[in-house]
Amino acid sequence: MQKIHGTMMDAVAPNKEGALPQAGWHFLEAQLPLAWAPLARGLALQLAAAQWLARQSAQALQAGAVLPTLALDPQAQRDGIELASGVADQCRALQAQWLQGLGDLGGELGQLRQANTLSKYLDQEMNLGQQGLALIGTQLTAATRLAENVQNNLAWFFAPRQ
């Protein structure tokens, strides 16, 4: 997507005959594939969630079968403590990144910026909103990645003990 600057000083291509209808058709053609996008995205999310839930269920059954034997295995206890410690470290790091990002965003939000036009003011506000959404997206992705890694590590942990 191209960025558009709309000031009176910007160079604007001369209006060609039929440019507006041509742009309208281009817009409509670009929208046709988008009609199926919500359905496709919903199905992709449903599939990913179903796979995650199936792995969780299988892992819960596996853990339930193995847990009684882990109480008597000192090496398994040490491995479990190391695994839990690593997960806790990752959670603390994730929380530190979140708080740092919120602090940076809050600091920028609290600054008085000089915006002498409405367009500059709106540009600054939209930039803050985009930064907030980027922070949320990054944190959600990192938290999901951590959950998936924990799931894989637990599968590795339980596999030799069955």
Secondary structure, DSSP 8 states (H G I E B T S, - for coil): -------TTS------TTHHHHHHHHHHHHHTGGGTHHHHHHHHHHHHHHHHHHHHHHHHHHHHHHHHHHTT-HHHHHHHHHHHHHHHHHHHHHHHHHHHHHHHHHHHHHS-----SHHHHHHHHHHHHHHHHHHHHHHHHHHHHHHHHHHHHHHHHHGGG-
